[in-house]
């Protein structure tokens, strides 16, 4: 019986299983509606186990009942973007898929990690349709955005990524809010090591990182970054590490905003979100969050 | 495969070898004066190779010639601090050990980077530099990274978060006058000052200053080695893999932070060329005063050194 379930075995789902296996985080069961796809990928990975030293099993299934016992379920089902499209264009199509999964997971005792785009809207949808507690439904938004910011800062500063923390909050779109004051190199604010012009370029690059990959690869959206972010969130939850990661969840009054999902730094443990940390924001930044929240609310109402 | 030599196969040296081996970072030579001891430990390590998947070689020797062509040499030889003993008490014994080692490094491993570990650290680093005749950036002392890792752990324990999420900067000499900088310490990017009140921070700072002594008081007959060895391994890895790692380490200053001709803990960039850069952070008057005080304490140690020191 696996303790991590992955629903949807496309590029993000399969690579999330792969990263989880590589780090020996726990046993994985992959589910997909396409007959044999999950089983085939699981078998392929297990045949690499003797070489890669996997300590846990990976299996595939076409029965959604097999995911019910997992402590964490990653939802990576749905379609992905094509060049020239925005994340929000996927909403109607993916909402139907999310609805089906959410309904089958009513009363689920574990934590759900949503990777499906547009992620903030899918978190809202999944939480509404499943009825799970908001602390149990988290989305990859800020984790991925902050990972991308860490990479860009590392490259520009010539300092290893491991030294760099970055915080990106808000909506997973070009409205995301990289927080310079909460981004540091071994504790030292990045603004003391980098001039403003450079920093602005890095922030721009981060905002457009997802679009850039879609444009570059033409035939697929990004999946290594999102899968790594998913595996990181899974590890924090399954191992109860109390790691602080910015994930998307349905807010209940943060900065005066409620009923909308966006990313904020959270302490993650076995019960999902155990604590939310609120960075100090300027009035402009709070206003920016409110604009994002209003937009999300109006798109959400359309479906 | 790169080569790392560890001089002194005591607790710090042997545990550093363990961490380096576990990550397959480089072939390792352990050198110690005690006959058979480094050979025995090296053989013991190699017996674990099949179950731990080591694909590096570990060799023990009593002969410095074995360190030939090392990429990095770690100097851990010296007496460990005993309960009630000040770091300065160790000076005379350890200076002589360091002199011999530095001369051997210059002879057999003339292209190596050297990490000084023995205490008093900032003084031993100076001896190593003088005796090896190496370029300034090739000699560095392991201190700030250990002091920082302790401070990080204490903060994580207090806030009940993962230690990995805490980053901290501790400058100054590796002694009671070290300068932890709460302003340059963060938890997942949050400034520490937003998460803890100043009294609690001061308490953790104080515990960090006495971090080494806290372990000694528990162990009675020995001092810390797991955290020091982990810090050494981190520095070795940064050099071998050319990581460009931003850490606090004891580096030779030429005017940075207003000090010169002294080894002092400052933020540096570690890579294949050793100390590739020294970063000068903005300090408040209070922080600068604390750093000056720390430098004075190191300088005093260096003066004592000069009184007992005959080069060559």
Interface residues (C-beta under 8 A of the other chain):
Chain A: X53 X158 X159 X160 X162 X163 X165 X166 X167 X179 X181 X182 X183 X184 X185 X186 X187 X188 X189 X192 X193 X236 X241 X242 X243 X244 X245 X265 X267 X277 X279 X280
Chain B: X53 X148 X160 X161 X162 X164 X165 X167 X168 X169 X181 X184 X185 X186 X187 X188 X189 X190 X191 X194 X238 X243 X244 X245 X246 X247 X267 X269 X279 X281 X282
